[in-house]
Amino acid sequence: MKKIILTLALAITSLLMFADDDYYRFARDVDYYSRGYSNDQVVMLYQNHYGIPQSTLIQLYGDYGNSWGNVALGLELSHFLGIPIGDVFGFYAGGNGWGVTAQRYGIKPGSAQFHRMKSIMGNKNKYWRDIYRDYDRRRDPIIARRGRIIFDDGMIIIGPSSKDIKRVNKQIEKRNKEIYKEQRKREKEWKKRNKKIKKEQKKQQKRYEKIFGKVW
């Protein structure tokens, strides 16, 4: 049984490594194609292809380790999955590789979705290679509109990801519970002290009546 589990674990690890290699190769190649061009030139190409504001692209570039290859991969995953790019980045930035990030959103190594994503990366790899070659000759960013992808507003949210928001909400909920618990504790302590004070007052009243008698 242990051997079977170990074999399965090794197989899964191997699949993840191969998946990471595919994603890494795409990001590396697209990075390579963009060398020799200024960030402004790349931003114009990306803006024409993805239809995303320049300010958003510049922020993504900084968030993804100053790698245009990672930006392209993040955007392709975001578009393929139909989720905001901020969500993709939120998980990737947590120290996870691209393979783990893709698997987090259901693109498991060897699955039909994985092969579709791999095909997209292969086509986009050639796309960006040809775009940069063409751009080198013409210097016209509009060429990047070939096979253009248009993102809707909900997919280019860069702020906190849904994961980050859930984490913050959990922290708030936890803090509220702690505050409520502390209040309940203080309330119980106050009732206990009050009860003790009343008990002591009754004792004193009895001692007083014993000495001086009841006062009517």
C-alpha positions in Angstrom: 0.0 0.0 0.0 2.8 2.4 0.9 4.6 1.6 -2.4 1.4 2.4 -4.3 0.9 5.7 -2.4 4.6 6.6 -3.0 4.3 5.7 -6.7 1.2 7.9 -7.0 2.9 10.8 -5.2 6.0 10.5 -7.5 3.7 10.5 -10.5 1.8 13.6 -9.4 5.1 15.4 -8.6 6.5 14.5 -12.0 3.3 15.8 -13.7 3.6 19.0 -11.8 7.2 19.4 -12.8 6.4 18.9 -16.5 3.5 21.3 -16.2 5.8 23.9 -14.6 8.3 23.4 -17.4 5.6 24.2 -20.0 4.6 27.4 -18.2 8.2 28.4 -17.6 9.1 27.8 -21.2 6.3 30.0 -22.4 7.2 32.9 -20.0 10.9 32.6 -20.8 10.3 32.7 -24.6 8.0 35.7 -24.5 10.5 37.4 -22.2 13.2 36.7 -24.8 11.1 38.1 -27.6 10.6 41.4 -25.7 14.3 42.0 -25.1 15.6 44.9 -27.0 12.4 46.8 -26.7 11.5 49.5 -24.2 8.7 48.9 -21.7 6.7 51.6 -23.4 6.8 49.7 -26.7 5.9 46.4 -25.1 3.0 48.1 -23.2 1.7 49.4 -26.5 1.8 45.9 -28.0 0.1 44.4 -25.0 -2.5 47.1 -24.9 -3.4 46.5 -28.6 -3.6 42.8 -28.1 -5.3 42.5 -24.7 -7.2 45.7 -24.7 -6.0 46.6 -21.2 -5.1 50.1 -19.9 -1.4 51.0 -19.9 -1.5 51.8 -16.2 -2.8 48.3 -15.5 -0.1 46.7 -17.6 2.6 48.6 -15.9 1.3 47.5 -12.5 1.2 43.9 -13.7 4.7 44.1 -14.9 6.0 45.2 -11.5 3.7 42.6 -9.7 5.0 39.8 -11.9 8.7 40.3 -11.2 9.3 42.7 -14.1 8.7 39.9 -16.5 6.6 40.5 -19.6 6.5 36.7 -20.1 4.8 36.2 -16.7 2.4 39.1 -17.5 1.4 37.4 -20.8 1.0 34.0 -19.0 -1.0 35.5 -16.2 -3.3 37.3 -18.7 -3.7 34.1 -20.8 -4.6 32.1 -17.7 -7.0 34.8 -16.5 -8.8 34.9 -19.9 -8.8 31.1 -20.2 -10.3 30.6 -16.7 -12.6 33.7 -16.8 -11.3 35.1 -13.5 -9.8 38.4 -12.6 -6.1 38.7 -13.2 -5.8 39.9 -9.5 -7.0 36.5 -8.4 -4.4 34.7 -10.5 -1.7 37.0 -9.2 -2.9 36.7 -5.6 -2.3 32.9 -5.6 0.9 33.0 -7.7 2.5 35.7 -5.5 2.0 33.5 -2.5 5.1 31.5 -3.5 3.3 29.0 -5.8 4.7 28.1 -9.3 2.6 28.5 -12.4 1.8 24.8 -12.4 0.4 24.9 -8.9 -1.5 28.1 -9.7 -3.1 26.6 -12.7 -4.0 23.5 -10.8 -5.5 25.6 -8.0 -8.1 26.8 -10.6 -8.8 23.3 -12.1 -6.1 23.0 -14.8 -4.7 19.7 -13.7 -1.7 18.2 -15.5 -2.8 15.7 -18.1 -6.4 16.9 -18.1 -8.3 18.1 -21.1 -8.1 21.7 -19.8 -4.4 21.4 -19.4 -3.9 20.3 -23.0 -6.2 23.1 -24.2 -4.1 25.6 -22.2 -0.9 24.0 -23.5 -2.2 24.4 -27.0 -3.0 28.1 -26.3 0.5 28.7 -24.9 2.0 27.1 -28.0 0.0 29.2 -30.4 0.6 32.4 -28.3 4.3 31.6 -28.2 4.5 31.7 -32.0 2.1 34.7 -32.1 4.4 36.8 -29.9 7.5 35.7 -31.8 5.9 36.7 -35.1 4.5 40.0 -33.6 7.9 41.1 -32.3 9.6 40.2 -35.6 7.0 42.2 -37.5 7.2 45.0 -35.1 11.0 45.2 -35.6 10.3 46.0 -39.2 7.3 48.2 -39.0 7.3 49.7 -35.5 3.5 49.7 -35.6 1.9 48.5 -32.3 -1.5 47.9 -34.1 0.0 44.7 -35.6 -0.6 43.1 -32.1 -4.4 43.3 -32.8 -4.1 40.1 -34.9 -6.0 37.5 -32.9 -6.8 40.2 -30.3 -8.3 39.3 -26.9 -10.6 41.8 -25.2 -10.9 41.6 -21.4 -14.1 42.8 -19.7 -13.9 45.1 -16.7 -14.4 42.3 -14.2 -11.3 40.4 -15.4 -8.8 43.2 -15.0 -9.3 44.0 -11.3 -5.9 44.4 -9.8 -6.8 45.0 -6.2 -7.0 42.4 -3.5 -7.9 39.0 -4.8 -11.0 37.1 -3.6 -8.7 35.0 -1.5 -7.2 38.0 0.2 -10.6 39.4 0.9 -11.8 36.1 2.4 -8.7 36.0 4.6 -9.3 39.6 5.8 -13.0 38.8 6.5 -12.0 35.7 8.5 -9.5 37.8 10.5 -12.3 40.4 11.2 -14.7 37.6 12.2 -12.1 36.1 14.4 -11.4 39.4 16.1 -15.1 40.1 16.6 -15.5 36.7 18.3 -12.5 37.5 20.5 -14.0 40.8 21.5 -17.4 39.2 22.2 -15.7 36.5 24.2 -13.8 39.1 26.2 -17.0 41.1 26.8 -18.8 38.0 28.0 -15.9 37.2 30.3 -15.9 40.7 31.8 -19.7 40.6 32.2 -19.5 37.3 34.1 -16.7 38.7 36.3 -18.8 41.8 37.0 -21.8 39.6 37.9 -19.7 37.5 40.1 -18.2 40.5 41.9 -21.6 42.1 42.2 -23.0 38.9 43.7 -20.1 38.8 46.2 -20.7 42.4 47.1 -24.4 41.8 47.8 -23.6 38.8 49.8 -21.1 40.8 51.9 -23.7 43.5 52.3 -26.3 41.0 53.6 -23.7 39.7 56.1 -23.0 43.2 57.4 -26.7 43.9 57.6 -27.2 40.8 59.7 -24.3 41.7 62.0 -25.7 45.2 62.4 -29.1 43.8 63.3 -27.6 41.4 65.7 -25.9 44.3 67.6 -28.5 47.0 67.3 -31.6 45.2 66.4 -33.8 45.6 63.4 -34.6 49.1 62.4 -38.3 49.5 61.4 
